[in-house]
Amino acid sequence: MVPKLRFKEFCGEWEETELKNEVDIIMGQSPSSDSYSEEKIGVPLVQGNADIKNRITFPTRYTNKPTKICKNDSLIMTVRAPVGYIGKANQEVCIGRGVCEIRVKKCNSEYIYQFLINKEDSWNKISQGSTFTSISSNDIKKLKIYIPSLQEQTKITDFLSTVDDKIQNHQDKINHLENIKKGFMQKIFSRKIRFKDDGGEEFPEWKEKKLGDFLIKYDEITVKNNQYPPLTSSRKGIFLQKDYFNNRQIASEDNTGYNIVPFGYFTYRHMSDDAVFYFNINDLVEYGIVSTLYPVFTTTKKMNSIFLQYYLNESTTFKKYCILQKQGGSRTYMYFNKLKQFIMEIPCLKEQQKIADFISLFDEKISTEKETLEHLKQLKKGLLQQMFV
């Protein structure tokens, strides 16, 4: 009943109890959907994990018929898939049935918060439901919790809060870099910023061209199961499917007939629920595979592929073109033939290269900072495991 890692001024065993003895648990109740608003009318509504970012409530909808009200500074935990994710309310909010409020009665509130972060993975062992997991009020109340003295609680939370501040400061730095990068890209693609050649001369004006003049479709498909490793093309980038889904493969049991993606080639999902499409380049393996929902293509020698990737993913001109493809229904489709019809203004190849190199510098810096951030998060995880019983 003592932790592996402890401040040396403390000794003695910790007390074992159940969470219900230290907190009040208020399960959420979703208000009527006809009361929802995105215009900040009523009370902010927190329904689940999507409404919590960086462990702080971040609601996007409001309700004028609130049901259960969560107090400012209370803890909020998700009780439906994914279960056990813990955050804090930074304002008074209405809580839906996907979350619960945890009001601390006796302990240091920050201690309970850090303890529950350490326990997040344990909820999967008791969650109910095969496809949509959930936990009940009784499950939460019966959670075993281990309590040191108030003085030791404070010492632990002060230390962990310092680590959290470092993590948040690093996240803020990444966000700042990403915002600067986004600002530069907007000015570059609107031609408010122009590059010059190595001799200081301005490049020629951008010319309006049909994108199809620069694209080459790749139609090779697999002829046997698991011919190449399955890839996941997401808005976060391209990943080996086993890495993206925690060592699980979600491709069909028989993926014969999947599209092959050679190294350096593009792929993207041709349908979207929000008219946003994200284009990735395979920079992971010599050959990968994706489902037939993901077209595969490369570019001619007159188009820099990195420049094109930035343009398709970030330019407002292409975003407007995507919105125009929505023709009824809930989904938007960007078939390869539609992509080829896109008219864009294109700089000469040398300016494309200058632009790609410039923006890539930001990506390299952001990638390095993200690696450091992940190291800090793993450090925090290790500390939690050793500082709690």
N, C-alpha and C positions, 0 to 999 in steps of 0.2 A: 504493500500500500504506500510506496514511495516512488517518485519518478526517477528515471535514470539520470536526468540532468537537473541539478537543483542549485539555487543560490546557497552558499555555504553557511549563511547565518541562520538557516532554518533546518530543523530536524523533526523527527516524530512522524507517525503515520498520518495519512490523509483519511478523512471520514467518507465512507461510502453511503450514498443515499439515492433516492429516485428524483428525477427532474421535477416532478410535481410538487415536491417539498420545498423547492427553491424558486419556482416561477408559477405564474398563472398562464394558462394556455387558452387562447380564444381562437376557435376555428373560424375561417372565413365563410361568408355566405354571399354568393353572387347576386347583385341586383338585377332587376328586369332589363333585358337587352334594349328595350325601347327608351331607356333612360340614358344610354351611352351618348357621349359627345366627344369630339376631338377639338372643340373650340374653347376648352378650359371653362366650361359651364358646370358648376357643381363642385364635387369633391374628387380629387385624383383617385383613380381606380387601379389597384394592384391585384392582378389575377393569377400571376404565375412567374416563372423564371424569366420570361421575356421582359417583365417590368422591373427587373433588378439588374443594374449594371455596375460593375466594380463594387459589388456588395452594398450599393445604395439604391433605394427605390427610385425608379425612373419611369413613371407612368406616362403613357401616351394618350390614354383616354380618361374621360371624366364621367361621373354619374350625378344626376340631380335627385336620385332616389337611393341614397346610401343605406346600406344594411349594417354591416359590422364596421366600426371605426377603430382604426389602429392609431395609438398615440404617437406623437413625435418622439423620436429616440428609442422607441421599442424595437425589439428584434423581430424580424420576419423570416419565416422558414417555409420553403415550398413543401407541400404535402402530396402533390401529384406530379407525375413525371416531368422533369427529374425530381426525385424526392430528396429532402434533406439539405438543399442549398440554403445557406444562411446569409442574411443581409440586415441592414438597418433602415428604419424609416426616418427620412430626414425632414418629414413634414407629416401632418395628420392626413391619413389616407383611408379610403374604403378598401377592405380586403375581400376578395372573391374566394370561391371554394378551393382554389389551387394553392392557397397559402394559409398560414396561421400566424397569429401574433403571440410573442413570448414576452410577458411582462415580468421582469426580475423583481423578487420580493426581498430577499435576504442578502444574496451574494453581491459582489462587485459585478455590475452588468457586463463590463468588458471581459471579465473572466468567463462568464457563461458564453458570451459570443465566441471567444477564442476556443473554448472547450468544444462547442458545437461545430466549429470549423474543422477541428481535428476529428470529429465523429462523422463527418459528411458521408464518407464511403460506407460506413457501417449500416446505414438505413437500407441499403439494397438487400441485405440478408433477411429483413422482415417485411419488406414492401409487398403488397398484394397486387395481383393482376399480372397476366402474362404479357399483354401488349401495352397496357396503360397502368403503370404501377402507381400505388398510392399508399399512404400510411394514415392511421386513425389517431384520434386524440389520445386513446389509451396507449397506443404504441409510443407516443411521445412522452406521456406521463411516466411510463415505466422505464424510460431510459436510465441506466445506471450512470451516476455522476459522482466524481470524487472531489472532495472539497478540502483545501488547506485553510489555514487561518486567513483572516482578512488582510493581514500585513503581507503574507506571502502571495495572496491573490493579486494585490496591488503591485508587488514587485514583478510578478510574472507579466501582468498586462502592460505595465509601463515599458518593459523591455520589448515585448511583442509589438506594441504600438509604434515603437521606434523603427522596428523592421518594416511594419506596414507603411510608415511614412516614407521610407526609402523606396519601397516598391511603388508607391503612388507617385512619388517624385519622378521616378524613372518612366512610369507610364505617361505622365504629363509631358516628359521630354519627347517621347515617341509621338504622342499626339501632336505636339508642336511641330516636329519635323514633317509629319504627314500633312499638316495644314499648310506649311510653307511649300511643300512639294505640289500640293493641289493648286495653290495659288499660282505658282510658276506655270504649271501645265495649262491652266485656264488662259493665262496671258500669252503663252506660246502658241496654243492652238487657235486663238483669236488674232494672232499675229501682232499683238501689242508689243511683244518682244521678238526681235529677229536676231539671228546669228550671222556672223561674217566668216569668210574663209580665212585660212591661215595667213594670208597676206593683208587682211583687214578690209577686203572688198566685200560688198554686200552680195548675197546670193540673189539669183533671179526671183521674181514674184512667183508665188504658189499658183499652180494651174489646176483648173477644175477637170477632174477625170472620173470615169466610172471605175469603182473599185474592182469590178470583175476583170478589168484589163491587167490586174496585177496578182490575181489569185489562181492557184492551181489546185484543183480538188484531188484528194487522194482516196481511192476507192478500194484499197486492199482490205480483205476481211480474213478472219481466222478460219482455218480449215480443220482445226482440232481443238478440243477443250483445253483451256489453260495453256494455250500456245505461247502467250506472253503474259507478264504480270498485269492485272487489272489496275487502272488508274481512276482517281476521282478528280474531276475538274470542277472546282468550287470557286466561290467568290473570294476565298482566302488564298487561292492559288491552286496548283496541281500537286497531287500527292499519290503515293502508292496507296492503294485502297486499304491494305492491311495496316498501314501507319495511321491513316485518317480515322479508321473505325476500330482502333485499339486491338490490332491483330486479328480482326474479323474481316472476312471477304463477303461482300453483299452482292457480288455479281451472280448471275444465274448459275445454277449448278453445272449446266452445260453452256459455256459461253462461245461455242462454235458459231461463227457468223458475226462476231463482234468486229467493230472497226479497229484497224491497226493504226497506231500513232507513232511514226518514226521520231527519233530524236530531232528536236528543232522544229517540229511541225505544230500547227495550231489545232486546238479542239475547243468546242464550246457546246453548251446545252441549247438546242434550238427552240426550246419553249420556256416561257417565263410567266410567273404569276403577277409580276409587277412591272413588266415591260423593260426590265434591266437584264442585259446579257453580259457575261464575263468571258473573255477570251484568254486562254492559257496556252503556253508553249511547253511542250514536253522537254524538260531539261533534266530528267531523272534517269531514264533508261534508254537503251538503244532502240527498243520497241516496247510499247505498252498497248493495252487494249481498252476501249470504251464501248458502251452500248451504242446501238444504231441511232439513238437520240442525239448523239454527239457527232456532228460532221467533222471531218479532218481535212486540212488543207495546208498548203505552203504558199510562198510568194515567189514572184519572178525576181530576177536580178535587179530590177528597177525599183524595188521596194525593200526598205530596211524593215525586217520583221519586228524588231523591238520597237521602232517608231510606230509601226502599225498597231501593235498591241497596246501601247499607251494611248493612241488616238481612239481606238475602238472602245477601250475601257473608261476613258476619262473625258472625251470631248463632248460638249453640249450639242454639237451638230449631229453626232451619231445618236445621242440619247433621244433627240427630237425625232429622228428617223425611226427609231425603235417604237416610239409611242404611236406613230402613224400606222404601224403594222397591226395594231389591235383592231380587230373587226368583229365586235360582238363576243360574247362568251367571257369567261374569266381569265383566259390565258392569251398571251401574245406569242406569235410564232415568227421566228427568224430563220426560215429555211435557207440553205446555202444559195439558192437561186435569188432569193430576196437580198441576201447580203451582197451579192455581185452587182445588184442594181443601184447600190448606194453611190451617190455622187458626192465626192469630197474634193477639197482643195489640197493639193499635194505639193510639198516643196521638192526641190531637186534632191537627188540621192545624197549628195555631200551634206546638205543641211539636215536631211533626215538623220544622218549619222551623228551630227553635232547634237541634235536634240536628244536622240537616244542615249548618247554618252552622258549628257548633262543630267537627265532625269535619273539615269541608272546610278549616279553618284549618291543621290538621295536614298535610293533603295538599298544600296550597300551599307550606308550609315544606319538606316532604320533596321536592317537585318542584324547588324552587329549589336545595336541597342536591345533588340528583342531577345537575342541570345543571352545578354546580361540580365535582362528582366526575368527570363525563364530560370536562370541560375538562382536569382534571388528568391523566386517563388519556391523552388525546390529546397533551398536553404531553410525557408520559413516552414515548409512542410516537415522537414527533418527535425527542426526545433520543436514543433508542436508534438510530434510523436514521442520526443524524449522528455519534454517538460510537463507532460500530463501523465497521470497514472492510467 
